[in-house]
């Protein structure tokens, strides 16, 4: 599982003494924008835990994971650490040892794990989609009502992701309208913004539907459609 997830993150197949020092900072930044958040936990004998944050910047296949450290900790080469890393809707946890540390740039090299425990974080199944929608925005300093033409990128009974040319304020009230493929019914749902991130030239916004997926008829229909789509794809 880990190898399949990380095989596109290789920094170098030819492992040398200083494989990352000569890496162009711009190239490294591109890796970091797309990389996975990492939490490294160092347990102590008295029960305390030292935690530090980072992002996965690359790997040497089947040998090492490369983590760009965002916070400092008293880590030493050889320390046994517990690592948590998010892969989309799943959280991966594993134990490994620190193989190497670098101060500038601040990098931590972890031994490639033998086993990873995965936990599904999503309460509702989510399906990748790509169809048009409209987002009606109010509040957040918006005069009246503003309607954006957006693209829905994924969908579940709990919420969805939208791609737009304009930013959707995080404190805006959202009403999203869309039709499921093959159905002429216009589904209109109230939602709140979780976050909005600039990705290239467009904004990616995650929103959460305010209705209860267990009782709202529209969300029940969406849940059924998502389940059917996942069954067909899988």
ABEGO torsion letter per residue (X at the ends): XAAAAAAAABABABBBABAAAABBAAAAAAAAAABBBBBBBBBBAAGBBBBBBBBBAEBBBGABBBBBBABBBBBBBGBBBBBBBBBEABBBBBBBBBABBBAOBBBBBBBBBABBBBBBABABBBBBBBBBBBBBBBEGGBBEBBBBBBBBABBBAAEBBBBBABBBBAABBBBBBBBBBGBABBBBBBBBBABBBBBEABBBBBBBBABBAAABAAAAAAAAAAAAAAAAAX
